[in-house]
Amino acid sequence: MGDATSVNDNLSLEELRDLVASLREEIARLKEELRQVRRDHHEVPPHYL
């Protein structure tokens, strides 16, 4: 596992906020992609999606 403090040393607060926003968008996109695959295969999604 990486050292979280090294990330803070290298990125500004604004860069970290942008990174978090980007990751949230990617997570939402991947969740939707999973939902579509599950619909296509008639699977029931787990409760956390």
Beta strands, then each sheet from edge to edge (+ up, - down):
end
